[in-house]
Amino acid sequence: MRGHLQRLQTAGFDLPGDPAVLSSAFNALMEGFCAVCLTGPGHNG
């Protein structure tokens, strides 16, 4: 993810912060989302 964001920034895309920080925050959000989806009510796994 970090490499992808760095390529976008190099290509001229305006990111709201450092690619390393953004990728870390995005990964944390995705992990939380997946945890809720996989262990939330109604999940039979």
PEBELTA-V744972 format. One line per field, one symbol per residue. psi: psi as a letter, one per 40 degrees, with the letter a starting at -180 (. if undefined). burial: # if it has 9 or more other C-alpha atoms within 8 Angstrom, else .. Layout:
psi = ???
burial = ???
This chain:
psi = ddddddddddeehhieahdddddddddddddddddddeeihehf.
burial = .#..##.##.........#..##...........#..........
